[in-house]
Amino acid sequence: MYGNAPQPLPYGPAKQKNPTDEVKKRKLFVGAIGGMTEHAFYSYFNNFGPVEDYLVFRDQHTGEPKGYGFIVFKDMETVQKVVA
């Protein structure tokens, strides 16, 4: 599932329901990713710059990706590259 991508942090910023303002600025919702695996999700966004944490949502019964997730970058420069 993760390939050679690092596993997301168990309680990292991508999963926090009330992240700090600083983390909120570096956290992006990503929709319409279809059946993209965690490895593909991480690898794609890591091309823009360092990723701190990420989460691809999966159906709790089937384990299939739901088609959306969160990505948290280590710095704002990377976020600006992604949204530009």
Phi and psi restraints in degrees (value plus and minus 20) as a CYANA .aco file:
   2 TYR   PHI    -110.1   -70.1
   2 TYR   PSI     -33.9     6.1
   3 GLY   PHI      35.9    75.9
   3 GLY   PSI    -154.1  -114.1
   4 ASN   PHI    -116.9   -76.9
   4 ASN   PSI      -6.7    33.3
   5 ALA   PHI     -99.0   -59.0
   5 ALA   PSI     123.4   163.4
   6 PRO   PHI     -85.7   -45.7
   6 PRO   PSI     127.1   167.1
   7 GLN   PHI     -86.5   -46.5
   7 GLN   PSI     124.0   164.0
   8 PRO   PHI     -81.9   -41.9
   8 PRO   PSI     135.5   175.5
   9 LEU   PHI     -87.7   -47.7
   9 LEU   PSI     113.6   153.6
  10 PRO   PHI     -76.5   -36.5
  10 PRO   PSI     -58.4   -18.4
  11 TYR   PHI    -147.8  -107.8
  11 TYR   PSI      15.1    55.1
  12 GLY   PHI     -94.2   -54.2
  12 GLY   PSI     158.4   198.4
  13 PRO   PHI     -82.4   -42.4
  13 PRO   PSI     -42.7    -2.7
  14 ALA   PHI     -89.7   -49.7
  14 ALA   PSI     -41.5    -1.5
  15 LYS   PHI    -123.3   -83.3
  15 LYS   PSI     -29.1    10.9
  16 GLN   PHI     -89.3   -49.3
  16 GLN   PSI     111.1   151.1
  17 LYS   PHI     -99.3   -59.3
  17 LYS   PSI     -45.0    -5.0
  18 ASN   PHI    -151.5  -111.5
  18 ASN   PSI      48.4    88.4
  19 PRO   PHI     -89.3   -49.3
  19 PRO   PSI     141.1   181.1
  20 THR   PHI     -85.1   -45.1
  20 THR   PSI     142.6   182.6
  21 ASP   PHI     -79.0   -39.0
  21 ASP   PSI     -57.5   -17.5
  22 GLU   PHI     -84.0   -44.0
  22 GLU   PSI     -62.9   -22.9
  23 VAL   PHI     -88.6   -48.6
  23 VAL   PSI     -58.9   -18.9
  24 LYS   PHI     -75.7   -35.7
  24 LYS   PSI     -55.5   -15.5
  25 LYS   PHI     -90.3   -50.3
  25 LYS   PSI     -45.2    -5.2
  26 ARG   PHI    -121.8   -81.8
  26 ARG   PSI     -19.9    20.1
  27 LYS   PHI    -122.9   -82.9
  27 LYS   PSI     106.6   146.6
  28 LEU   PHI    -141.7  -101.7
  28 LEU   PSI     117.6   157.6
  29 PHE   PHI    -102.2   -62.2
  29 PHE   PSI     115.9   155.9
  30 VAL   PHI    -145.3  -105.3
  30 VAL   PSI      97.8   137.8
  31 GLY   PHI    -128.4   -88.4
  31 GLY   PSI     154.1   194.1
  32 ALA   PHI      37.5    77.5
  32 ALA   PSI      23.2    63.2
  33 ILE   PHI    -117.5   -77.5
  33 ILE   PSI     -16.9    23.1
  34 GLY   PHI      37.9    77.9
  34 GLY   PSI    -154.3  -114.3
  35 GLY   PHI    -113.9   -73.9
  35 GLY   PSI       5.6    45.6
  36 MET   PHI     -77.6   -37.6
  36 MET   PSI     112.8   152.8
  37 THR   PHI     -99.0   -59.0
  37 THR   PSI     146.9   186.9
  38 GLU   PHI     -79.0   -39.0
  38 GLU   PSI     -61.1   -21.1
  39 HIS   PHI     -80.4   -40.4
  39 HIS   PSI     -68.0   -28.0
  40 ALA   PHI     -85.7   -45.7
  40 ALA   PSI     -60.9   -20.9
  41 PHE   PHI     -80.7   -40.7
  41 PHE   PSI     -72.5   -32.5
  42 TYR   PHI     -80.6   -40.6
  42 TYR   PSI     -68.2   -28.2
  43 SER   PHI     -80.8   -40.8
  43 SER   PSI     -62.2   -22.2
  44 TYR   PHI     -80.5   -40.5
  44 TYR   PSI     -72.4   -32.4
  45 PHE   PHI     -94.5   -54.5
  45 PHE   PSI     -46.7    -6.7
  46 ASN   PHI     -86.4   -46.4
  46 ASN   PSI     -39.7     0.3
  47 ASN   PHI     -85.0   -45.0
  47 ASN   PSI     -45.7    -5.7
  48 PHE   PHI    -102.1   -62.1
  48 PHE   PSI     -49.9    -9.9
  49 GLY   PHI     142.7   182.7
  49 GLY   PSI    -199.3  -159.3
  50 PRO   PHI     -84.7   -44.7
  50 PRO   PSI     113.1   153.1
  51 VAL   PHI    -120.7   -80.7
  51 VAL   PSI     109.5   149.5
  52 GLU   PHI    -105.5   -65.5
  52 GLU   PSI     -62.5   -22.5
  53 ASP   PHI    -181.0  -141.0
  53 ASP   PSI     142.2   182.2
  54 TYR   PHI    -178.0  -138.0
  54 TYR   PSI     141.9   181.9
  55 LEU   PHI    -172.1  -132.1
  55 LEU   PSI     104.0   144.0
  56 VAL   PHI    -127.1   -87.1
  56 VAL   PSI     101.9   141.9
  57 PHE   PHI     -94.8   -54.8
  57 PHE   PSI     119.0   159.0
  58 ARG   PHI    -146.5  -106.5
  58 ARG   PSI     129.7   169.7
  59 ASP   PHI     -85.1   -45.1
  59 ASP   PSI     108.9   148.9
  60 GLN   PHI     -89.0   -49.0
  60 GLN   PSI     -39.2     0.8
  61 HIS   PHI    -115.2   -75.2
  61 HIS   PSI     -60.3   -20.3
  62 THR   PHI    -120.0   -80.0
  62 THR   PSI     -42.2    -2.2
  63 GLY   PHI      60.1   100.1
  63 GLY   PSI     -19.5    20.5
  64 GLU   PHI     -97.1   -57.1
  64 GLU   PSI     125.5   165.5
  65 PRO   PHI     -80.8   -40.8
  65 PRO   PSI     121.5   161.5
  66 LYS   PHI    -106.0   -66.0
  66 LYS   PSI     -32.1     7.9
  67 GLY   PHI      79.7   119.7
  67 GLY   PSI      -6.7    33.3
  68 TYR   PHI    -173.1  -133.1
  68 TYR   PSI     145.2   185.2
  69 GLY   PHI    -189.8  -149.8
  69 GLY   PSI    -192.9  -152.9
  70 PHE   PHI    -146.7  -106.7
  70 PHE   PSI     127.2   167.2
  71 ILE   PHI    -151.6  -111.6
  71 ILE   PSI     115.1   155.1
  72 VAL   PHI    -140.7  -100.7
  72 VAL   PSI     100.1   140.1
  73 PHE   PHI    -111.9   -71.9
  73 PHE   PSI     138.1   178.1
  74 LYS   PHI     -96.5   -56.5
  74 LYS   PSI     -40.5    -0.5
  75 ASP   PHI    -167.3  -127.3
  75 ASP   PSI     139.7   179.7
  76 MET   PHI     -91.1   -51.1
  76 MET   PSI     -46.3    -6.3
  77 GLU   PHI     -80.2   -40.2
  77 GLU   PSI     -60.5   -20.5
  78 THR   PHI     -87.4   -47.4
  78 THR   PSI     -61.4   -21.4
  79 VAL   PHI     -78.5   -38.5
  79 VAL   PSI     -64.0   -24.0
  80 GLN   PHI     -81.4   -41.4
  80 GLN   PSI     -57.3   -17.3
  81 LYS   PHI     -83.5   -43.5
  81 LYS   PSI     -62.1   -22.1
  82 VAL   PHI     -88.1   -48.1
  82 VAL   PSI     -62.7   -22.7
  83 VAL   PHI    -106.7   -66.7
  83 VAL   PSI     -27.0    13.0
